Amino acid sequence: MQTYSTKKLPGNSISLNYEGFDFGGEIKRVDTHFTATVMQPDWKHLIKKWRNQLLNTRKILVMGDTVVLVEYLMEIYEAFKLESGLWKSDVFVREKQNVEAAIRILQPKVNACLTKSNEVLTKGLRVYLSIGFSLLRCFSDKSLTSRERARLAWQPVIFLRLWKKWILFQQYDTDKHFISDQTYTDTILADIL
């Protein structure tokens, strides 16, 4: 059974800890009761988790007829240093908690460089990065309409559910060929709350 704990933050804020993933919200008074508003996820933590799945050397993420490999990012860093916007530390990683590195990897110009590098082999990685970019935008782009934000939030949920079903249907081991259970659950929870 999953247990949750809350902690009081400065002001009228609280945090809900869910196995390594924090959701934060404001406490509001409604009539005579105090209640927490809609809990918002720590999107920076989620983006780092999304990027770090690429760095897991014990897994080969299978997507259709391609695989999702960080080595493709290493290749485009070398071939398209300025055009990709990547830093060396983004792909030859020492620090897994670097939010800015995760944000740079998810940018559309990285996808454009991957397409130039090898459109066929990088297809899975480009899809994976596009879904990550949807996550990033739905939580960080303040100019989105409610409709666009909802579309961007649900895109990763639908994608992950279909991808996981496909992995199981193809009889791949999800422990070796799919993102971690925690990243899967955190992404689903973050986008449906």
Buried (B, 14 or more C-beta within 10 A) or exposed (E): EEEEEEEEBEEBBBBBEBEEBBBBBBBEEEEEEEEBBEBBBBBBBBBBBBBBBBEBEEBEBBBEEBBBBBEBBBBBBEEBEEEBBBBEEBBEBEEEEBEEBBBBBBBEEBBBBBBBBEEEBBBBBBBBBBBBBBBBBBBEEEEBEEEEBEEBBBBBBEBBEEBBEBBEEEEBEBEEBBBBEEBBBBBBBBBEE
